[in-house]
Structure formats: C-alpha cells, structure tokens
C-alpha cells in the first residue's frame, strides 16, 4: 500500500472494532510533546498527588445531577 487511495480503500474494509483501534492509534500519533503539553502533564500528576480525591459514588452523583445520567 503506497498511495492514499489504497490506504483509504483498505480502511473501508476494516471491521468497526479495527477502525476504532486505528482511530485511537492515529490519535496518539498526533500528540506532540510540546513544553506546554509536558507542563500540563506535570500539573496533572502534581494535582493527583496533592489534591483531595473524590469517591466514585460522589463522581457518579455529580454526573447524574449534571447530565441526567442514571447509574445502574
């Protein structure tokens, strides 16, 4: 497969699960480790280590209240 047309044709033949895996793979290929990105990752790690944590039940309750979701 050397041309874009051939690649597109092959993608059209993929099963939905394989397309989803390809989509995910393409998304992670596009991540650029810019200084801003790395700073955001560092801040996320710092926050996870130092900020108070939420219980899963509290998160689910907030999602239900905000979006009308119902947990089972």
Buried (B, 14 or more C-beta within 10 A) or exposed (E): EEEEEEEEEEEEEEEEEEEEEEEEEEEEEEEEEEEEEEEEEEEEEEEEEEEEEEEEEEEBEEEEEEEEEEEE
